[in-house]
């Protein structure tokens, strides 16, 4: 009898071990590749840790590659060898070649709704280039948009109302004149590197231009780009903006300078440093077209890595978790990709400065989805110094020369399509 009892106990124990073993075998590990280093990565790590606790059958492993070229190379090699990450958090401008080669898992609007994701809730500009007919190649989670960071204390010292930051060029110049009086010698009230290419792109868009024609066959930035440069030159001549390349961070953090037009990713850190003196507002309109520089991190799945239905299910469980817990990510210093969150009371209550910045999302503009857009921006950037630092070239001549140098990049791309 005792032997039978022991046998029964051993049999039950064996069955328990088998069940545990089967449970462990079913656990799916997902590699989640992002470009998030530093504080941004730490915010994402917390979200991943919470997900892993709540989903014992899925483990998300965070792989970080900050540099765009390194990220794209790793992804391309991984897809070719079927060893790529299962889920990507990818910058939208890094996607075009992979979309051209049909390397992302695509969804229809109806399929995404079955996962609980309403793609129509995403701002249309963020979907440009990642939706082709009924094929959706990725899901934008956020928008890294420009805004105006300003020092409320300095505004008050200069006799300006900290609750009414400038919204137009005329208001901005009036504020700069007042702020010059409380700005130390050797610093300007708007203290930014004048040759920062993204700032030039932002202003070029505000003057109605774009980098390329809609068919991606020719440069289209010359006229608007020259206007943007002339604006920056006028800001330099009036003492609002430096005439040399500078690191704007230390001067802004110390309170020496008062204004920066920069990316939302700086907002959380500067709020922590400046505390009650931190102000955030929409980027002022300096040109003739209401536009503000932006970009997006997109959730995408390499097609070859989610052919297994169970892996796809796990991957979309993680994607849906990020979709549902997006506000936790926006605390890192991002604005929502979704209209319903950008205008929500929840965002206004939890992250009021992000809410304020997010109100300009209807006017956001992103890079065209041309595969070599970063090379084009880098090429143009080499001419900004000749206008804004050495002043060897007029804005018009610089843009003409930049367009001539950009044309072979465009031609090489199209030659490869033949």
Secondary structure, DSSP 8 states (H G I E B T S, - for coil): -HHHHHHHHHHHHHHHHHHHHHHHHH-EEEEEEE---HHHHHHHHHHHHHHHHH-TTEEEEEEE--SHHHHHHHHHHHHHHT-S-SEEEEEGGG-HHHHHTT-B--B-HHHHHHTT--GGGB-HHHHTTTEETTEE--EE-EEEEEEEEEEHHHHHHTT--TTS---BHHHHHHHHHHHHTTS-TT--SB---TT-HHHHHHHHHHTT--SB-TTSSSB--HHHHHHHHHHHHHHHHTTSS-SS---HHHHHHHTSS-EEEEEGGGHHHHHHHHGGGEEEE---B-SSS--EEEE-EEEE-BGGGS-SHHHHHHHHHHHHHHHHTHHHHHTTT-EESBHHHHT-HHHHHH-HHHHHHHTTGGGEE-----TTHHHHHHHHHHHHHHHHTS--S-HHHHHHHHHHHHHHHHHHHHHTT-
